[in-house]
Amino acid sequence: MSLVRDESGRLHIKTSLMAESLMDKGLLEGTETDRVFRPMPDLQVIKLGGQSIIDRGREVVLPLLDEIVAARSQHQLLIMTGGGTRSRHAYAIALDLGMPTGVLAKLGASISEQNALMISLLLAPHGGLKIGHDDVVKLPAYLALKAIPVMHAMPPYSLWELPAERGRIPPHRTDVGTFLTAEVVGARRCILVKDEPGLFTADPKKEPGARFLPEITLDDLLALDLEDLPVERAMLRAMVHARSVHDVLLVNGREPGSLTRALAGENPGTRIYRAAAAQAASVPPAAGPGD
């Protein structure tokens, strides 16, 4: 970039975006890239499901936290929390009162944050630390201090949540927030801890004959257009355009050791991945300033 002086004598910064419409398709295409800078390529982002994990209490939560504490010495971890049953209760009341989608999103965020508070306090003897969305840029410092940062996973759309395609339930909830967090920091892995082995062709609780899918490409999963999913559809749409995170792993938090195996690079549940993920994984992350 350089400075240029126009006919009036005013100085401007000369860039490829100078005096161009940011709606121009050709201009937008010119900003495309295969790689972006990944600030934290060793970070593993883990979401503890609200209804599937946290709502089940000490019998499910405490063993998982033991695994997290044991893994902390070998892995950089960010723990994120879902909302769960209480968020659904709040949604039901707000829907009955005619509230718009943005209000439901704000209610869901407050309950996800309650869970982050409880998890961070349970981890406090081992360096558990509740952080907010603005604290993500401080993650390297927290990790250097051997902390275990815990953040609620509802993305900060809040009152500005996009209207849902169907109904009024916020489309961008805690799976989306976890994935977007992993994407912006360029994390090594995005892990969603649920209460089932992973993805099936149908809800195994309703259809015992449903087939388990240990791996599936994003395109194939979208093409199946399943009636129900254990992950948010908006997260799958976000994956289509992701630059850093090319797969998401679903693991069963009620199976001891599954999370530990996932952190070690195994796939003990279901791996949802973009078809180009294997190729992208072979490409080193973009160099940062001074590299």
QUIDA-V914013 format. One record per helix or strand of 2 or more residues. SS is the DSSP state (2 for helix, 1 for strand). FROM is the first residue (numbers start at 1). TO is the last residue. If there is no record, write none. Layout:
# QUIDA-V914013
((SS | FROM | TO) (SS | FROM | TO))
This chain:
# QUIDA-V914013
((1 | 2 | 5) (1 | 11 | 14) (2 | 25 | 30) (1 | 43 | 48) (2 | 54 | 56) (2 | 58 | 71) (1 | 76 | 81) (2 | 85 | 96) (2 | 101 | 122) (2 | 124 | 126) (1 | 128 | 130) (2 | 133 | 144) (1 | 148 | 152) (2 | 158 | 160) (2 | 174 | 185) (1 | 189 | 194) (1 | 199 | 200) (1 | 212 | 213) (1 | 215 | 217) (2 | 218 | 224) (2 | 233 | 240) (1 | 247 | 252) (2 | 258 | 263) (1 | 270 | 273) (2 | 277 | 281))
